[in-house]
């Protein structure tokens, strides 16, 4: 992706941000004060001079500007494309400046080093060393050293076996890199995949969606062709491996700054003031908090390259369920106004077999994604009388490949508990401590 493409994506994002800002009627200074950002930073975002590394500032900016649910989705989509274009441009610039060698094609091992560059064993004599011949009159006939030659032969054999093993291990690591990339996106952007999803499913005629390699071999694409080659005798291209998309997961996405409540097993004087949305994961981890009554999970999936991926279904898996936690209920804010609700899929965790149901006006699965056409799914799970640990599974297919991608909270299930009957506290704007919740 060239500089022009990355600039174009940033400009398209900036155009939408500028439209929202103008419609809000607020100045850069007023917006920056509410968002805890400088006016110059917001100005650069709206001019296309900069793209934030994290979506949270733009999410809060769009909500503050009263963006509609459709506009929120479009802001997120344009940010994904602009951020990906910026990263691609950065890699290209780094490679040109550093003179780095181009990466090998997937499934193709890099060229082995030349023999002259191979480090010599300490036991191996230099091949360029001059040896005196027995015919030389000035040199005595050297004694035969069969034991040293035997040691050298054995050492050479060990080195050859070790080099072969290293090449095989390197090839296996290269083949597994695709699966690791799907999870690494989550990290850089948040994708989390289970070990089953990280494995590369083998194409099979049965179309297993387990995400595990199939025990039966795949049928050859050309009858009569030898293994590993096409009908004209040319080497066959390596089959794609790994999950064919990037994933970003936000385990604590809020409907608005005031809507989210958490259960914490601490007294009010031992609980930190409530966080803003982007700091919620760190606050939850530090307080050992659990989402109260409702939890909103936001999942963004973006294809790799031009390959189209079909997302067949979204499933809910319950790990365990029990009585509600007997902890204290804490709210994130009071009286700070309503926000923009974006409820795409709803999950009732109190059902025997919870399912992700499309909200009114939202079409159900399947969906299609690619590098230029990502999708964001917002799942709201709620319970009125249980403590539930759960996660999501995305069933996908791409060509003959198919599998299941697990969506969870950095390797752990999401956890949501009812709060009915529990002591409740709020932290009003401008307050310095928690106070008892006032119903209504």
ABEGO torsion letter per residue (X at the ends): XBAAAAAAAAAAAAAAAAAAAAAAGBBAAAAAAAAGBBAAAAAAAAAGABBBABAAAAAAAAAAAGBBAAAAAAAAAAAAAAAAAAAAAAAAAAAAAAGBBBBBBBGBBBBBBBAAABBBBAABBBAABBBBBAABAABBBBBBBAAAAAAAAAAAAAAAAAAAAAAAAAAAAAAAAAAAAAAAAAAAAGBBBBAAAABBBBBBAAGBAAGBBBABBBBBABBGBBBGBBAAGBBBBBBBBEBABBBBBBABBBABAAABBBBBBBBAAABBBBBBAAAAAAAAAAAGBBBBGBBBBBBBBBBBEABBBBBABBBBBBABBBBBBBBBBBBAEBGAEBBBBBBABBBBAABABBBBBBBBGBBBOBBBBBAABBBBBBBBBBBAABBBBBBBBBBBBBEABBBBBBBBBGGBBBBBBBABGBBBBBBBBGBABBBBBBBX
